Each structure stands twice: as structure tokens, then as C-alpha cells.
Amino acid sequence: MEFAFLNAIIKSTYFPPYDPYFAGGTINYYYYGQYLVATLIKLSVIVPSVGFNVAVPMLFALTVVGVFGVTYNIVPSSKFQVSSSRFQVSRFTFPLLASVFVAIAGNLNGMVQLVEGFSKNSTAAFKSGIVGLEGLVRLFSGLLVILAEHKPLPGFDYWRSTRLIPGTINEFPFFSFLFADLHAHMIGIPFTVLVLALALNLALSGKRQGAGWIGTDDMGYAVRYVLSALLGLFALAVSLGSLAAINSWDLPTYLGVIFCALLIRRWAEERRIAVVGTILRFAVIAGVSLALYKPFFDNYLALFVGLDVTQYKTTLADYWQIFGFFLFLVARFLVVEALNGKEALSRMARLTVQRWEYLPHLMELLRALLGNGGGRTEDGG
């Protein structure tokens, strides 16, 4: 389908391009991603089949570079305490890890399939009521059988890893790049990273510029500030609106990201969250974003619109296979922060253990504290 659409866009003399599957019709699909690829193919004067195969690694490379750049600007050079010594972590460490996590890492189903394959070769008759122990024994027993008898390693069903929850698709970026499917959801990945970068710039620019040009006597600075703001708005609008035409399902998520970035910017500028002002700015950005792609929306008709409750349920095992690795990283970070950097949290934990008998009276103590003005006496002491 993707190659047919790509050829139709390249060959078409009008837009929307002709539908390769319906004579006399036009493509009623979010084809803007294929249009961008087709433009590069025409500019580079290569045949579409070659351009198709070059576009896939190009999108992968753009994703890696984009994630690297965003992370590089988020994470400062940091020092970490290990035992009694300190060491400097390179500023490239976290951007490289982020690129791996986004573009290369998958879910845990590969490990699950490997464990299942080893266990099937087990000859152990071990039984145990301890959760996980029987499976662990069968795992190592099967591994020993494979090594001793020179059996081939168990096969890997890469398609299964993307269809874990019934009735849903659980693809991850590396699967799409490996499958070389020039589909809308894959083309949209580097563009979502671009919107993240612009959202980060939007959030941080408030901290850098403060009140901006208001009150300054330097007209040159004021002009540069206004031009910078307008160019930033235009770049953000073009990039955000493109998500609707490349892969429409990305748009709601990144509208939320932009709204949060505006809140952060407003806080950096004024040290307060002005909801009304933020909503107005957001409405302008969203409106300009959609207006720039009006010709596309004028000729696009969504056949299915709406939300519904699915009849399928996500089991805990499937949820952990999809998100387990990243949940582990988040949990580990929270534990380390609680143990190393949060003195107040440590004190609260110690007090909880030492004074646990007072916990039932916590609300009474809190009411008494608040009733006393947060610990202040009548004379303000």
C-alpha cells in the first residue's frame, strides 16, 4: 500500500493524488508523510524503489539524532556519588541511552519467548509451590540440555511481540524500522521528536528571556525578540500541524505536550500559572497549525470518528511485557532519589517507623497544627 501511494504521489499531476486502488478517485488518507518522501525522491532524481528503501534508514537516523539532541539539552552534565568516590558522567551518556531506548529497545516479550523456549527443552521433573522457583529450575535445566546436546536456540516470533494484547497493535519503533514499513505511524516518529524539541525550546525560552522585550530601551533587541518569537511560533505550528496530516493519532498527544510547555513557560516568565492566558496562546498555536494544512483537510474525509470502550482487557502480564523495562527504570530512580537525595523523605520514613503508634492520631495532630496557625503564636513568634 505504501509503495502504491508513494508512486501515485510522484506521478500525480494534481492534488490530492489519484487513488491507485480506485480508478477515478483520489487518495483519502493521511498521506503527507509519503508526500515528503516523494518530494525528496524527486529532488534527488532516484527511482521510487530505491527512494523507498533509503527513506526507512533515513527516518531511523532522524529519530536517533532528534532524540539525542532533545536529551542533550534536557540533561545537564551531572556528578554522581558511587561509594566514596565521585566521577564525572559524560554529557553524551544520557543522550546515547535515550536514543537506544527510543529507537532500538523493544519490549520484554523477546525475553519471555527465550525463557519459554529454554523451558520447553527441560527434562527436570522438579515441582515447587514457591512462585517462580519451578520456572527458574526449568529454565536453567533447558539451557543445559541445549548446550549439552548442541540443540539450536529457540526461535523468535518477532510478530508476536507486537500483538500482545488481543485486538490491539503494540508495535515499538525498532519493529517498524526493521519491518521497513513506510507507513504513517513510522514516518511520524521523527516528526514527533521534532515537536518535542520545539516544545522544549518553548518551555526554556521563557526562563532565558524573562519578561522579553517589554521595558527595554534597545529597539534592536526588541525587534530580534519579536522576530524570534514569530519564527518559533511558525516553526511550531508547521511541525505540530504536520502530525495531523502524517499520522493523525499523534496530534492529541502532542497538543497536550505543547499545552504543558506553555504552562512551564508562563511559570518561568511570571512565577505563576495563568490558565486563561495559556489557553489563549494554545488556541492560537493550535488554530494556526490546523489552518496551515487546510487544503489537506478540505479533501480528507475520516471514515471512522469517535471513541469507544474496548471489550478486551490488558492483563498484568501483558502490561509488564510492554512497559516493564521502563517502569523498572522509573522505580529505581525514585528509590535512589528517596535514599540518597531526599533528607525530608528519609526523616519521615524514620519517624514513621519510630513513632508508628501516633499514626492513628495524625489527622488530629494536623488539625491542631493548622488551628494554631502553622506553629505561630498570638504575637507572631
Number of C-alpha atoms within 10 A of each C-alpha: 11 14 15 11 21 27 20 21 26 17 12 13 10 9 12 19 21 20 18 17 12 9 8 8 12 18 19 16 20 21 21 20 23 25 19 14 23 23 15 14 21 13 9 10 10 12 11 17 12 10 18 22 13 13 19 21 14 14 20 22 14 16 24 22 16 23 25 22 19 21 21 18 14 13 13 12 13 10 11 10 10 8 6 5 7 10 10 10 12 12 15 15 14 18 23 17 15 19 20 16 17 17 21 17 16 21 19 16 20 16 12 12 18 15 19 16 18 20 22 14 19 18 12 14 8 11 11 10 7 8 8 9 13 15 17 13 18 23 21 17 19 22 20 16 16 17 11 9 8 9 11 8 12 16 9 14 11 13 11 14 23 19 14 20 18 12 11 12 11 15 18 18 19 18 20 19 19 12 12 15 18 22 18 21 18 23 27 24 22 21 23 22 21 21 25 22 20 22 23 21 17 21 23 20 17 20 17 12 12 15 13 17 17 9 8 11 9 9 10 10 13 16 12 12 16 13 12 12 15 12 12 15 18 16 15 25 23 19 18 28 25 25 28 21 23 26 23 16 14 19 18 11 10 18 17 12 16 23 20 16 23 26 22 22 26 21 16 20 20 13 10 12 16 13 12 9 13 19 14 11 14 20 13 13 22 18 13 19 23 20 15 15 16 13 12 20 15 8 13 16 12 9 7 6 6 4 6 5 5 8 7 10 10 12 11 8 11 17 12 17 19 21 13 15 16 13 12 12 11 12 12 12 12 11 12 12 13 15 12 11 11 11 12 10 14 14 11 11 13 12 12 13 10 10 10 10 10 11 11 9 9 11 10 10 13 12 11 13 13 11 11 12 11 11 12 12 9 8 5 7 6
